[in-house]
Amino acid sequence: MRMTLTRRLHVLLDEQRCQRLARRAGQRKTSVATLVREAIDTAFPPEDPRKAAAAREILEARPMPVPSPAQLKRELGQIRARR
């Protein structure tokens, strides 16, 4: 996905961080700016409204009985046997 880059951000870094970024950018044959944008996306991923809604539903769900792992294996075996 290609986005139009319209905002500028001025960030001060110490020499070690700057060298690490430049080294990694050279290894990957990309720009330091690309690495910074990727790091931001990794640390702060964009929120998908559908995933956020699903997570809310799961977290707000009432507690329910959960079978033991042995019971789940038996049920799964029965389902597979029907195929």
OpenMM code with the backbone's topology and positions (N, CA, C; nanometers):
from openmm import Vec3, app, unit

residues = "MET ARG MET THR LEU THR ARG ARG LEU HIS VAL LEU LEU ASP GLU GLN ARG CYS GLN ARG LEU ALA ARG ARG ALA GLY GLN ARG LYS THR SER VAL ALA THR LEU VAL ARG GLU ALA ILE ASP THR ALA PHE PRO PRO GLU ASP PRO ARG LYS ALA ALA ALA ALA ARG GLU ILE LEU GLU ALA ARG PRO MET PRO VAL PRO SER PRO ALA GLN LEU LYS ARG GLU LEU GLY GLN ILE ARG ALA ARG ARG".split()
positions = [
    Vec3(0.0853, -0.1168, 0.0000),
    Vec3(0.0000, 0.0000, 0.0000),
    Vec3(0.0902, 0.1234, 0.0000),
    Vec3(0.0680, 0.2124, -0.0912),
    Vec3(0.1479, 0.3336, -0.1064),
    Vec3(0.0695, 0.4516, -0.0507),
    Vec3(0.1285, 0.5226, 0.0445),
    Vec3(0.0627, 0.6391, 0.1027),
    Vec3(0.1384, 0.7647, 0.0659),
    Vec3(0.0670, 0.8727, 0.0527),
    Vec3(0.1307, 1.0011, 0.0292),
    Vec3(0.1845, 1.0517, 0.1624),
    Vec3(0.3130, 1.0817, 0.1636),
    Vec3(0.3756, 1.1308, 0.2860),
    Vec3(0.3673, 1.2828, 0.2865),
    Vec3(0.2952, 1.3366, 0.3834),
    Vec3(0.2711, 1.4810, 0.3857),
    Vec3(0.3175, 1.5490, 0.5136),
    Vec3(0.3559, 1.4721, 0.6140),
    Vec3(0.3937, 1.5309, 0.7426),
    Vec3(0.5412, 1.5062, 0.7693),
    Vec3(0.6066, 1.6058, 0.8255),
    Vec3(0.7483, 1.5952, 0.8587),
    Vec3(0.7610, 1.5887, 1.0109),
    Vec3(0.8545, 1.5064, 1.0568),
    Vec3(0.8780, 1.4910, 1.2003),
    Vec3(1.0267, 1.5077, 1.2258),
    Vec3(1.0623, 1.5938, 1.3169),
    Vec3(1.2034, 1.6173, 1.3505),
    Vec3(1.2307, 1.5435, 1.4812),
    Vec3(1.3221, 1.4478, 1.4761),
    Vec3(1.3542, 1.3674, 1.5937),
    Vec3(1.5042, 1.3746, 1.6176),
    Vec3(1.5438, 1.4024, 1.7392),
    Vec3(1.6853, 1.4036, 1.7746),
    Vec3(1.7233, 1.2672, 1.8310),
    Vec3(1.8343, 1.2128, 1.7819),
    Vec3(1.8829, 1.0822, 1.8262),
    Vec3(2.0270, 1.0941, 1.8739),
    Vec3(2.0644, 1.0050, 1.9629),
    Vec3(2.2056, 0.9995, 2.0004),
    Vec3(2.2822, 0.9290, 1.8871),
    Vec3(2.4128, 0.9418, 1.8895),
    Vec3(2.4971, 0.8899, 1.7818),
    Vec3(2.4816, 0.7383, 1.7638),
    Vec3(2.4731, 0.6634, 1.8725),
    Vec3(2.4628, 0.5171, 1.8620),
    Vec3(2.3343, 0.4748, 1.7896),
    Vec3(2.2227, 0.5338, 1.8254),
    Vec3(2.0962, 0.4992, 1.7588),
    Vec3(2.1013, 0.5363, 1.6107),
    Vec3(2.1560, 0.6525, 1.5846),
    Vec3(2.1646, 0.6978, 1.4462),
    Vec3(2.2508, 0.6013, 1.3635),
    Vec3(2.3619, 0.5583, 1.4190),
    Vec3(2.4491, 0.4628, 1.3489),
    Vec3(2.3796, 0.3285, 1.3288),
    Vec3(2.3074, 0.2818, 1.4315),
    Vec3(2.2339, 0.1539, 1.4179),
    Vec3(2.1326, 0.1614, 1.3056),
    Vec3(2.0586, 0.2729, 1.3011),
    Vec3(1.9590, 0.2894, 1.1952),
    Vec3(2.0259, 0.2946, 1.0578),
    Vec3(2.1325, 0.3705, 1.0461),
    Vec3(2.2007, 0.3831, 0.9168),
    Vec3(2.2571, 0.2481, 0.8716),
    Vec3(2.3147, 0.1734, 0.9660),
    Vec3(2.3696, 0.0410, 0.9339),
    Vec3(2.2602, -0.0533, 0.8848),
    Vec3(2.1487, -0.0582, 0.9587),
    Vec3(2.0381, -0.1470, 0.9218),
    Vec3(1.9758, -0.1046, 0.7893),
    Vec3(1.9624, 0.0249, 0.7685),
    Vec3(1.9071, 0.0747, 0.6420),
    Vec3(1.9974, 0.0318, 0.5262),
    Vec3(2.1282, 0.0410, 0.5455),
    Vec3(2.2208, -0.0022, 0.4415),
    Vec3(2.2093, -0.1511, 0.4135),
    Vec3(2.1967, -0.2308, 0.5196),
    Vec3(2.1828, -0.3759, 0.5030),
    Vec3(2.0567, -0.4102, 0.4248),
    Vec3(1.9508, -0.3387, 0.4524),
    Vec3(1.8222, -0.3668, 0.3866),
    Vec3(1.8031, -0.2899, 0.2565),
    Vec3(1.9007, -0.2053, 0.2260),
    Vec3(1.8927, -0.1216, 0.1051),
    Vec3(1.7646, -0.0383, 0.1037),
    Vec3(1.7420, 0.0273, 0.2150),
    Vec3(1.6253, 0.1143, 0.2293),
    Vec3(1.6683, 0.2411, 0.3022),
    Vec3(1.5769, 0.3314, 0.3251),
    Vec3(1.6109, 0.4559, 0.3935),
    Vec3(1.5878, 0.4440, 0.5439),
    Vec3(1.6557, 0.5311, 0.6166),
    Vec3(1.6339, 0.5387, 0.7610),
    Vec3(1.4882, 0.5762, 0.7877),
    Vec3(1.4324, 0.6637, 0.7076),
    Vec3(1.2930, 0.7058, 0.7262),
    Vec3(1.1980, 0.5869, 0.7154),
    Vec3(1.2264, 0.4973, 0.6217),
    Vec3(1.1415, 0.3778, 0.6076),
    Vec3(1.1491, 0.2927, 0.7341),
    Vec3(1.2697, 0.2763, 0.7874),
    Vec3(1.2844, 0.1982, 0.9113),
    Vec3(1.2059, 0.2622, 1.0256),
    Vec3(1.2120, 0.3932, 1.0353),
    Vec3(1.1396, 0.4642, 1.1422),
    Vec3(0.9894, 0.4457, 1.1254),
    Vec3(0.9383, 0.4586, 1.0015),
    Vec3(0.7943, 0.4384, 0.9788),
    Vec3(0.7539, 0.2950, 1.0146),
    Vec3(0.8361, 0.1965, 0.9768),
    Vec3(0.8056, 0.0565, 1.0109),
    Vec3(0.8061, 0.0348, 1.1615),
    Vec3(0.9016, 0.0970, 1.2301),
    Vec3(0.9079, 0.0832, 1.3763),
    Vec3(0.7832, 0.1428, 1.4417),
    Vec3(0.7380, 0.2553, 1.3905),
    Vec3(0.6155, 0.3178, 1.4437),
    Vec3(0.4967, 0.2252, 1.4213),
    Vec3(0.4854, 0.1691, 1.3003),
    Vec3(0.3727, 0.0790, 1.2709),
    Vec3(0.3765, -0.0463, 1.3573),
    Vec3(0.4967, -0.0942, 1.3886),
    Vec3(0.5091, -0.2124, 1.4742),
    Vec3(0.4713, -0.1807, 1.6186),
    Vec3(0.5212, -0.0686, 1.6687),
    Vec3(0.4950, -0.0310, 1.8076),
    Vec3(0.3524, 0.0182, 1.8291),
    Vec3(0.2965, 0.0841, 1.7277),
    Vec3(0.1626, 0.1424, 1.7385),
    Vec3(0.0820, 0.1075, 1.6138),
    Vec3(0.0398, -0.0190, 1.6012),
    Vec3(-0.0319, -0.0585, 1.4796),
    Vec3(-0.1643, 0.0152, 1.4658),
    Vec3(-0.2041, 0.0415, 1.3404),
    Vec3(-0.3339, 0.1056, 1.3204),
    Vec3(-0.4448, 0.0137, 1.3698),
    Vec3(-0.5448, 0.0724, 1.4306),
    Vec3(-0.6536, -0.0081, 1.4870),
    Vec3(-0.7552, -0.0421, 1.3786),
    Vec3(-0.7794, -0.1710, 1.3626),
    Vec3(-0.8829, -0.2189, 1.2712),
    Vec3(-1.0133, -0.2199, 1.3497),
    Vec3(-1.1136, -0.1407, 1.3095),
    Vec3(-1.2380, -0.1318, 1.3869),
    Vec3(-1.3050, -0.2674, 1.4077),
    Vec3(-1.2952, -0.3578, 1.3095),
    Vec3(-1.3585, -0.4900, 1.3247),
    Vec3(-1.2872, -0.5717, 1.4309),
    Vec3(-1.1535, -0.5665, 1.4302),
    Vec3(-1.0777, -0.6410, 1.5313),
    Vec3(-1.1012, -0.5833, 1.6695),
    Vec3(-1.1081, -0.4510, 1.6779),
    Vec3(-1.1318, -0.3868, 1.8070),
    Vec3(-1.2688, -0.4262, 1.8614),
    Vec3(-1.3696, -0.4297, 1.7751),
    Vec3(-1.5043, -0.4690, 1.8175),
    Vec3(-1.5056, -0.6149, 1.8620),
    Vec3(-1.4370, -0.7021, 1.7870),
    Vec3(-1.4317, -0.8438, 1.8235),
    Vec3(-1.3618, -0.8619, 1.9577),
    Vec3(-1.2534, -0.7894, 1.9782),
    Vec3(-1.1813, -0.7996, 2.1059),
    Vec3(-1.2693, -0.7532, 2.2212),
    Vec3(-1.3430, -0.6433, 2.1997),
    Vec3(-1.4343, -0.5947, 2.3045),
    Vec3(-1.5393, -0.6996, 2.3377),
    Vec3(-1.5957, -0.7631, 2.2342),
    Vec3(-1.6974, -0.8663, 2.2571),
    Vec3(-1.6414, -0.9810, 2.3389),
    Vec3(-1.5216, -1.0241, 2.3042),
    Vec3(-1.4584, -1.1354, 2.3772),
    Vec3(-1.4346, -1.0954, 2.5216),
    Vec3(-1.3807, -0.9760, 2.5434),
    Vec3(-1.3496, -0.9326, 2.6793),
    Vec3(-1.4744, -0.9083, 2.7633),
    Vec3(-1.5855, -0.8731, 2.6978),
    Vec3(-1.7092, -0.8459, 2.7709),
    Vec3(-1.7995, -0.9687, 2.7835),
    Vec3(-1.7596, -1.0800, 2.7239),
    Vec3(-1.8434, -1.2006, 2.7251),
    Vec3(-1.8557, -1.2550, 2.8677),
    Vec3(-1.9701, -1.3137, 2.8934),
    Vec3(-1.9924, -1.3766, 3.0240),
    Vec3(-1.9059, -1.5021, 3.0348),
    Vec3(-1.8604, -1.5324, 3.1548),
    Vec3(-1.7834, -1.6560, 3.1735),
    Vec3(-1.8688, -1.7772, 3.1355),
    Vec3(-1.8055, -1.8788, 3.0806),
    Vec3(-1.8779, -1.9994, 3.0425),
    Vec3(-1.7928, -2.1210, 3.0765),
    Vec3(-1.8564, -2.2344, 3.0967),
    Vec3(-1.7780, -2.3541, 3.1282),
    Vec3(-1.6924, -2.3949, 3.0074),
    Vec3(-1.5720, -2.4363, 3.0358),
    Vec3(-1.4800, -2.4781, 2.9303),
    Vec3(-1.4409, -2.6229, 2.9577),
    Vec3(-1.4531, -2.7093, 2.8561),
    Vec3(-1.4164, -2.8491, 2.8767),
    Vec3(-1.2663, -2.8644, 2.9027),
    Vec3(-1.2315, -2.9775, 2.9598),
    Vec3(-1.0899, -3.0059, 2.9840),
    Vec3(-1.0222, -3.0352, 2.8499),
    Vec3(-0.8906, -3.0257, 2.8439),
    Vec3(-0.8206, -3.0593, 2.7196),
    Vec3(-0.8524, -3.2013, 2.6709),
    Vec3(-0.8665, -3.2965, 2.7625),
    Vec3(-0.8995, -3.4338, 2.7225),
    Vec3(-1.0374, -3.4393, 2.6570),
    Vec3(-1.1343, -3.3678, 2.7142),
    Vec3(-1.2685, -3.3640, 2.6552),
    Vec3(-1.2652, -3.2992, 2.5162),
    Vec3(-1.1889, -3.1916, 2.5034),
    Vec3(-1.1778, -3.1245, 2.3744),
    Vec3(-1.1161, -3.2170, 2.2695),
    Vec3(-1.0138, -3.2935, 2.3091),
    Vec3(-0.9507, -3.3882, 2.2154),
    Vec3(-1.0500, -3.4937, 2.1697),
    Vec3(-1.1310, -3.5438, 2.2645),
    Vec3(-1.2328, -3.6436, 2.2287),
    Vec3(-1.3327, -3.5856, 2.1293),
    Vec3(-1.3821, -3.4651, 2.1584),
    Vec3(-1.4781, -3.4004, 2.0679),
    Vec3(-1.4169, -3.3790, 1.9301),
    Vec3(-1.2941, -3.3343, 1.9272),
    Vec3(-1.2269, -3.3111, 1.7998),
    Vec3(-1.2108, -3.4423, 1.7236),
    Vec3(-1.1761, -3.5476, 1.7938),
    Vec3(-1.1643, -3.6793, 1.7306),
    Vec3(-1.2972, -3.7253, 1.6708),
    Vec3(-1.4053, -3.7014, 1.7427),
    Vec3(-1.5379, -3.7376, 1.6921),
    Vec3(-1.5749, -3.6584, 1.5675),
    Vec3(-1.5438, -3.5315, 1.5690),
    Vec3(-1.5741, -3.4470, 1.4526),
    Vec3(-1.4937, -3.4924, 1.3326),
    Vec3(-1.3668, -3.5213, 1.3534),
    Vec3(-1.2808, -3.5664, 1.2421),
    Vec3(-1.3258, -3.7012, 1.1890),
    Vec3(-1.3762, -3.7860, 1.2761),
    Vec3(-1.4188, -3.9196, 1.2342),
    Vec3(-1.5417, -3.9127, 1.1419),
    Vec3(-1.6216, -3.8082, 1.1574),
    Vec3(-1.7427, -3.7917, 1.0746),
    Vec3(-1.7119, -3.7518, 0.9322),
    Vec3(-1.5947, -3.7034, 0.9048),
    Vec3(-1.5612, -3.6534, 0.7708),
    Vec3(-1.5300, -3.7636, 0.6752),
] * unit.nanometer
topology = app.Topology()
chain = topology.addChain("A")
for resn in residues:
    res = topology.addResidue(resn, chain)
    for name in ("N", "CA", "C"):
        topology.addAtom(name, app.Element.getBySymbol(name[0]), res)
